[in-house]
Amino acid sequence: MPLTDSIPSTVRRTAIQLAVAISLAVFAVFVWPTRYRDFRLQGGPRSNLGARQDRFTGVVSVLTPAGWQKLDSLRNSAPPVRYSPDNPFAGKGGPR
């Protein structure tokens, strides 16, 4: 007698649906693109800053010693920032 014959079909169907739901949740959390798109900004010859763009709002933040700061709040205190060559948006006006 196979093992599948001893398990009622509704329990088997529910177990499969649960496994699929858990797999989709794990995929959405760990594999699907995150909320932020990471890239590098170059502010000078030795200044290579980590940056990220919120995919939902378009807000760009820069990693500073004080933590993530919105790019708008740094405009008065930071030197002009240009996009580095390894940035896929270089020469295209930056992230949109």
Secondary structure, 3 states (H helix, E strand, C coil): CCHHHHCCHHHHHHHHHHHHHHHHHHHHHHCCCCCEEEEEEEEECCEEEEEEEECCCCCEEEEECCEEEEHHHHCCCCCCCEECCCCCCCCCCCCC
